[in-house]
Amino acid sequence: PDSELFGVERDLDRLMQVRHRYSDVTFYQRDLMELSDLKDLQGKFTTVILSNVLHEIDWPFGRNASHYVLQTVWALLQDGGGLILRDGVKPQEKDQEVEVLFKTPYAREKFERFANEFRPRRIRFSYVDVALTAVRLSAYDLHDLLNKYMYEGTMWKGEMEEVFGQMNVEEYQRFVGRYFAVTNSYVYIADHLLPLWKRDFEVVDGEFPKSHILIRAIKASREA
């Protein structure tokens, strides 16, 4: 009840939607790459939450841009303040192959579209049988497929231009650890994703990859 909440959104339409929905939150229309002008807010926050933010920064703008975002968060936090980071997490073994069975025609159709239309890298795979009911592909590529295949229309087109989750667990911990003291991290499959995955796919020789990571960290008193 004593907390004061702030939010940042670049897109004006989304900003208007969240302002209407959360009238008790102060929102700024800002790009995360342009927060350095909020000098009056530096050192004022007890907690900053980055939810599904870094992969939108890291892929188009590069890792240096993600470092800039964490540096900005560090400046906004009070000493001892907390960072909560939630984002996509890549499998630990990038090139490990898995066999995936299509349980629905929709799954096979969306896989074929994904393999043909995904722009960040070439998707390498092989069909397991002549009926084309299963494929072998890397766990890395499976992760992107599973986190994107349910989209349609303009959302699908946008998802085909970017990678979901830029780092594995160890890389995230090193990355955040450059600026903050990581207190704990947790990897999991988002609740809304698992029922869809189980309906449409089966990982024959393994298990579904974790979709997200949640990291909690604190700002130490010394400068980064």
N, C-alpha and C positions, 0 to 999 in steps of 0.2 A: 504493500500500500504506500510505502514511502519512496518507491523507486520512480525515477524519471526516465522515460523510454524515448530513444531516438532511432530513426531508421534512415537508410540511404537507398535511393532508387534513381537510376538514370532515365528510364523510359517514362515519359509523361503520362501515358495512358495507364500504366501499371501504378504509377504514383497516385493518380486520382482514385484508383480502385482501393488501394490500401489506406489512403487517407479517409475514405468513406467508411471502410470496415473497422479501422482502428483509430477512432477519433481522439483517443487519449495519448497517442504517440506523435511526437514531433518528427516530421519527415523532411529531409533535404533532397532536392533534385540535384544529384551530383554523380559524376563518374568517379569510381573508386581511385582512378589514377589522378584525380584532381581534388584531393581532400586537404592538401597542405595549407590551403587558405583558411581553414577552420582553426586558426591559432587560438581563438578564445576558448576552444574546447580541449586543447591539449592538456593532458594530465588530469582530466575531469572525470573519466569514466572508471567505474569499478569492474565492468565486464563488457567485452566486445564479442559478438557472435558473428562468425563468417560461415554461413550455411549455403553450400553449393555455389560458392563464389570463386574459389581459386581456379577451378578448371575453365571458367569463363575468361579468366585473366591470362593464365599460363599458356594456353594453346595459341590464341591469336597474337599475343604480345610478347611471349617469351618468359623465361624464368626470372630474368632481372625485374620484370614488371611485378611478378609475384613477391619478390623480395621487397620491392617498394611498398606494396600493400601491407606486408607485415611490419615494415619500419613505421608506416603511418599508424597502424594499430598500436604499436609500441608507444608512440608519442601521445596517442589519445588516452592511454591507460594511466591510472594512478600507479605509484609504486605498490607492488603486491596485488595489482589488479589482474583479472583473469581473462584469458582468451579461450573461447570455445570454437573449435574448428570442425566443421562437418563437410565432407566432400567424398567424391568417388575415390576408390582405392584400387590400384592395379594389383594383379596377382604377383606373388613373390617371384615365381619362375616364369620369366617372359616367354621362353620358347617351348615350354612343356606342352606336348600335344595331348588332346583329349578327343574322345569319340562322342558325338552328340547325335541323338536320335530325334527326328521330327515326329511329334505326336499328333500334329494337326496339319492339314494342308496350308493353313495360314502361316505356320512356323516355317515351312519350307519356302513358301513364296517370299516371306520377308527376309529370310536368309539370303536367297538369291539376289534380291534387290540390294541388300546390304553389301554383299560381295562385289556387286557391280558398281555401286554408287558411292561407297565410302571413299572420301577423297584424301584423308591424311596419310594413308599408307595402303599398299596392295594387300588384299586379303588372300592368303595362300591356304588352300584346302584341297581335299580329295574326297570323293564319294566312296563310301564303304561298300555299297552294293549296286547292282544294275538298276534296282528299283528306285534308287536315289532317296532312300528313306533315312540315311544317316551320313554324316561327314566327319572327317578328322580335320582339326584346325588347332591353332595354338590357344592356350588358355587366355592369352592376352587379347586375341581377336574375339574369342567367345565373350569376354567381359564387355567389350564394346557392343557386340550384337545384343546381348541380353539387356543392356541398359538403354537401347535405342529402338528395338524392333517394334515396340507398341505405338510409336508415333506415326502420325499421318500428315498429309498436306504440307503446309509451310513449316510446321515443326519438324517433320521428317527431313525436309531439305536442309534446315539449319543443323540438325543433328548429324547429317552426313558430311558436314564441313569441319567437325571438331571431335576431339578425343574426350571421353568421359573419364576423369581421374587421371592425373598426370604422374603420380608416384605410387610406389608400394609402401608398406608400413615403415620399413627402415628409412627410406628416403624422406617420408613425411617427418619422421622423428628428428632426423638430422636437419632438415630444412627449418622446422619450427624451433628446434633447439639452438639455432644460431642467435635467436633473439629472446627466447623465453625458456623458462625451466619447465619441461614437460612433466606433468604429474601422473598422467595416465592416458592410455589410448585403447580404443576398442574397435574391432572390425565386426561387421554384421551385414546381413542382407535386409534391406528395407522391407517393412511389412507389406507394403503395397506391391512389391515386385515378386516375392516368392510364389504366391498363388498363380500368377501369370506364367512364370517360368515352369512350374510343375505341370500346368495345363498343356503347354506347347512344346516342351523339350524334356529330354532325359539325358543326363551325362552318364554314359554307359560305364566308363572306367574311372569314375571319380565322383566329385560332388560339385554343386554349383559354386562359383566363386563368390566371395564376399563383395558386396556392391559398394559399401561405404565405410569410412573411418570417422570416429569421433575422438578428437584430441582435446584434452584440457591442459592448460599451461598457465603459468603465472609470470608476471613481469618482475624481474629482480630490480634492485634499486640502482645498480650501475647502468650506465649507458651502453647500448648495443654497439 
